[in-house]
Amino acid sequence: MFKILGWIIIGGIAGWIASLMWKGSGSGLLINIVLGIAGGIVGGFVFRLLGMQSTGTWGSLVTAVVGAFLLLWLRAFFRHTKKR
């Protein structure tokens, strides 16, 4: 139970940080949480491909922020490609 709560808290913070980096403001609590949790999955996958591993709360947060930022970048890339 506490592990899931930790995912939600870290996901919310990571999504918020990535949103701030991307567009200068957050995207709302629910979107930030979903973005951060999905970012943690994507970031973990990318870090494993690069032979890296995150440890502890700060490592998880950095991994989730990197993954969330990648998701935001991919979303913008595909939205831009569709307009052509």
Protein Blocks (a to p, Z undefined) as FASTA:
>chain_A
ZZmmmmmmmmmmmmmmmmmmmnopaebjklmmmmmmmmmmmmmmmmmmnopacedjklmm
mmmmmmmmmmmmmmmmmmmmmmZZ
